[in-house]
Amino acid sequence: MTNYDIVIIGGGPAGLAAAVSAYDAGTRSILILERDTQLGGILNQCIHNGFGLHTFHEELTGPEYADRFVRQVLDREIVYKLSTMVMDISGQKIVTAMNREDGLFEIQAKSIILAMGCRERSRGALNIPGYRPAGIYSAGTAQRLVNMEGFMPGRRVVILGSGDIGLIMARRMTLEGAKVLVVAELMPYSGGLKRNIVQCLNDFDIPLKLSHTVVDIEGKERVSGITLAEVDSGCKPIPGTEEHYDCDTLLLSCGLIPENELSREMGVSLNPVTNGPVVNESLETNIPGVFAAGNVLHVHDLVDFVSEEAAAAGRNASAYVSEGGFEAARHEVPIVCEGGPRYTVPGTIDPAHMPDRLTVRFRVGSVIKNHFVSVYFGDKQVLHRKRPVMAPGEMEELYLSKKMFDERPGLDKITIRIEEA
Ligand SMILES: Cc1cc2nc3c(=O)[nH]c(=O)nc-3n(C[C@H](O)[C@H](O)[C@H](O)COP(=O)(O)OP(=O)(O)OC[C@H]3O[C@@H](n4cnc5c(N)ncnc54)[C@H](O)[C@@H]3O)c2cc1C
């Protein structure tokens, strides 16, 4: 069995940023394991621009953004293995992986960073009556076919779900010569970024039908038509609102699910809201020395925040290794959500371990306009910030300083509350 100080599972933007920052923090024994044939993760198929505005103050494509981090990994001569599937991670941090060259092999790690990303939810397909003809794709699969493999999935397209990948693919398919007839969204609000609705739908006159779903798929061998209907507040189709579309393709963009099968098997506690690991201020899971970052932790809207979060995980993993583990006695202050936020990352904060400035990220469960985001330490309000609009498709963030905690020793609860203006 070989030994590494830090083993990183996944060579997407999260894994790459974690590796670079762990190296810069002083750790030299780092291994990245990636099942794909190249580093960069899902960004390799995202050939549109708009990446990196926060990190590099430039508009990059997905592959360009990934390349910036791949170069940093190469410059530092960080070891990585491609086409290598991690099969299992034990609670003792033994990683079992497989590839053609080495066969099945084991690595003992001192620390592990989970950076496996997420996969697309296929739920949208399940409750739709009719046959299962060819022509139904997840939006991500269609993105890969068009952008990496050079195939067109279809010519007349209906998209179900208004997540960012669906919106991006509405524009992409149009640019490639297809006719995108409509994007239907079950919820009364879009699941994607506002900028993507403007740039990918409005700019191309593609209608977005909120509170609509697919109620029928026609075609036996190949999709020949789709019927949409409006839904009521309980998401039930309203009879009489059906509309037919002649089309040959249905793309599904119904959300992303963090890839946590490995995490669950090794005993990492998962948050039922995010489907990602429960983590403390160090992005450390309930298993000491096992950290998580990126989409495996919670689904991000911007890759810049993935890189920022993963860099913190890398620094913390490096500190864990150099200190020979974090001290066992911790004073974990839980973060409680009230009035709108569905979850926070991190879920707890130990003031003794936090950096000078800690980012707390969360998402709300519905569109909330003209409200305040307030933070309470016990009963005392320590932050109060007006937000004109908050939407489930856009991640919110706030910053807590170490000084705020120093002023309140013995704190036992932090509350993040959405309050009326
Ligand atoms: C289909 C799809 C399309 C997207 N399109 C866009 C877009 O157009 N614009 C945008 O801003 N964001 C997009 N995103 C969001 C984007 O995924 C994130 O911003 C970012 O890529 C997340 O980085 P990550 O490293 O956490 O995950 P990923 O980029 O998904 O990287 C995770 C890596 O882990 C590897 N891995 C997983 N399990 C294992 C294992 N068991 N063994 C070895 N390796 C493993 C995967 O192969 C992958 O390379 C998309 C996401 C998906 C799923």
Ligand as a Chemical Component Dictionary entry (heavy atoms), coordinates in Angstrom:
data_LIG
# 
_chem_comp.id                   LIG 
_chem_comp.type                 NON-POLYMER 
_chem_comp.pdbx_formal_charge   0 
_chem_comp.three_letter_code    LIG 
# 
loop_
_chem_comp_atom.comp_id 
_chem_comp_atom.atom_id 
_chem_comp_atom.alt_atom_id 
_chem_comp_atom.type_symbol 
_chem_comp_atom.charge 
_chem_comp_atom.model_Cartn_x 
_chem_comp_atom.model_Cartn_y 
_chem_comp_atom.model_Cartn_z 
_chem_comp_atom.pdbx_ordinal 
LIG C1  C1  C 0 -23.709 18.419 -16.443 1  
LIG C2  C2  C 0 -23.273 19.692 -15.753 2  
LIG C3  C3  C 0 -23.097 20.861 -16.498 3  
LIG C4  C4  C 0 -22.730 22.029 -15.858 4  
LIG N1  N1  N 0 -22.672 23.142 -16.598 5  
LIG C5  C5  C 0 -22.357 24.294 -16.001 6  
LIG C6  C6  C 0 -22.312 25.483 -16.748 7  
LIG O1  O1  O 0 -22.582 25.486 -17.937 8  
LIG N2  N2  N 0 -21.951 26.635 -16.107 9  
LIG C7  C7  C 0 -21.636 26.660 -14.763 10 
LIG O2  O2  O 0 -21.307 27.733 -14.210 11 
LIG N3  N3  N 0 -21.670 25.541 -14.049 12 
LIG C8  C8  C 0 -22.032 24.375 -14.625 13 
LIG N4  N4  N 0 -22.096 23.261 -13.876 14 
LIG C9  C9  C 0 -21.737 23.394 -12.473 15 
LIG C10 C10 C 0 -20.283 22.962 -12.307 16 
LIG O3  O3  O 0 -20.330 21.582 -12.135 17 
LIG C11 C11 C 0 -19.552 23.528 -11.091 18 
LIG O4  O4  O 0 -19.451 24.914 -11.124 19 
LIG C12 C12 C 0 -18.136 22.953 -10.913 20 
LIG O5  O5  O 0 -17.703 22.263 -12.043 21 
LIG C13 C13 C 0 -18.108 22.067 -9.718  22 
LIG O6  O6  O 0 -16.773 21.643 -9.505  23 
LIG P1  P1  P 0 -16.489 20.303 -8.735  24 
LIG O7  O7  O 0 -15.014 20.087 -8.809  25 
LIG O8  O8  O 0 -17.130 20.353 -7.407  26 
LIG O9  O9  O 0 -17.254 19.183 -9.560  27 
LIG P2  P2  P 0 -16.978 18.568 -11.012 28 
LIG O10 O10 O 0 -16.577 19.583 -11.991 29 
LIG O11 O11 O 0 -18.186 17.763 -11.314 30 
LIG O12 O12 O 0 -15.732 17.595 -10.759 31 
LIG C14 C14 C 0 -15.839 16.425 -9.996  32 
LIG C15 C15 C 0 -14.835 15.421 -10.525 33 
LIG O13 O13 O 0 -14.807 14.282 -9.673  34 
LIG C16 C16 C 0 -14.655 13.125 -10.476 35 
LIG N5  N5  N 0 -15.129 11.959 -9.726  36 
LIG C17 C17 C 0 -16.374 11.775 -9.204  37 
LIG N6  N6  N 0 -16.450 10.595 -8.583  38 
LIG C18 C18 C 0 -15.220 10.015 -8.707  39 
LIG C19 C19 C 0 -14.674 8.773  -8.279  40 
LIG N7  N7  N 0 -15.407 7.880  -7.599  41 
LIG N8  N8  N 0 -13.388 8.503  -8.592  42 
LIG C20 C20 C 0 -12.621 9.402  -9.275  43 
LIG N9  N9  N 0 -13.091 10.588 -9.700  44 
LIG C21 C21 C 0 -14.372 10.897 -9.420  45 
LIG C22 C22 C 0 -15.489 13.436 -11.715 46 
LIG O14 O14 O 0 -15.099 12.654 -12.820 47 
LIG C23 C23 C 0 -15.213 14.919 -11.917 48 
LIG O15 O15 O 0 -14.140 15.159 -12.797 49 
LIG C24 C24 C 0 -22.459 22.064 -14.480 50 
LIG C25 C25 C 0 -22.608 20.893 -13.737 51 
LIG C26 C26 C 0 -23.014 19.711 -14.353 52 
LIG C27 C27 C 0 -23.204 18.463 -13.524 53 
# 
loop_
_chem_comp_bond.comp_id 
_chem_comp_bond.atom_id_1 
_chem_comp_bond.atom_id_2 
_chem_comp_bond.value_order 
_chem_comp_bond.pdbx_ordinal 
LIG C1  C2  SING 1  
LIG C2  C3  SING 2  
LIG C2  C26 DOUB 3  
LIG C3  C4  DOUB 4  
LIG C4  N1  SING 5  
LIG C4  C24 SING 6  
LIG N1  C5  DOUB 7  
LIG C5  C6  SING 8  
LIG C5  C8  SING 9  
LIG C6  O1  DOUB 10 
LIG C6  N2  SING 11 
LIG N2  C7  SING 12 
LIG C7  O2  DOUB 13 
LIG C7  N3  SING 14 
LIG N3  C8  DOUB 15 
LIG C8  N4  SING 16 
LIG N4  C9  SING 17 
LIG N4  C24 SING 18 
LIG C9  C10 SING 19 
LIG C10 O3  SING 20 
LIG C10 C11 SING 21 
LIG C11 O4  SING 22 
LIG C11 C12 SING 23 
LIG C12 O5  SING 24 
LIG C12 C13 SING 25 
LIG C13 O6  SING 26 
LIG O6  P1  SING 27 
LIG P1  O7  DOUB 28 
LIG P1  O8  SING 29 
LIG P1  O9  SING 30 
LIG O9  P2  SING 31 
LIG P2  O10 DOUB 32 
LIG P2  O11 SING 33 
LIG P2  O12 SING 34 
LIG O12 C14 SING 35 
LIG C14 C15 SING 36 
LIG C15 O13 SING 37 
LIG C15 C23 SING 38 
LIG O13 C16 SING 39 
LIG C16 N5  SING 40 
LIG C16 C22 SING 41 
LIG N5  C17 SING 42 
LIG N5  C21 SING 43 
LIG C17 N6  DOUB 44 
LIG N6  C18 SING 45 
LIG C18 C19 SING 46 
LIG C18 C21 DOUB 47 
LIG C19 N7  SING 48 
LIG C19 N8  DOUB 49 
LIG N8  C20 SING 50 
LIG C20 N9  DOUB 51 
LIG N9  C21 SING 52 
LIG C22 O14 SING 53 
LIG C22 C23 SING 54 
LIG C23 O15 SING 55 
LIG C24 C25 DOUB 56 
LIG C25 C26 SING 57 
LIG C26 C27 SING 58 
# 
